[in-house]
Amino acid sequence: MNPTNRKLLTIITESALERLVCNDIKTLGAHGFTITDARGEGHRGPRSAAWDESSNIRIEVVCDEATAQRIAEHMQARYYEHYGMILFLSDVTVLRPAKF
């Protein structure tokens, strides 16, 4: 076991953006990501977890700090103005650092 610190970037956004955001994440240097459906309520009203145009997704990216910052800055610049999206960043410890 080799515990190593990385960043967890969590992106919650409209499911309609899935393809675009995933392409951006890969282009900006992340090795991978996990997507789950998400539901809740916020500034844009309630969001169901059904897989349709009114649904949200939660994308989690574990990566080094520089990559997380690069992805976060890109998401803010490209999507914040016109789409529902929130980002948050956390410190995580991974046990397989070569994967991230």
Buried (B, 14 or more C-beta within 10 A) or exposed (E): EEEEEBBBBBBBBBBBBBEEBBEBBEEBEBBEBEBEBBEEEEEEEEBEBEEEEBBBBBBBBBBBEEBBBBBBEBBEEBBEEEBBBBBEBEEEEBEEBEEB
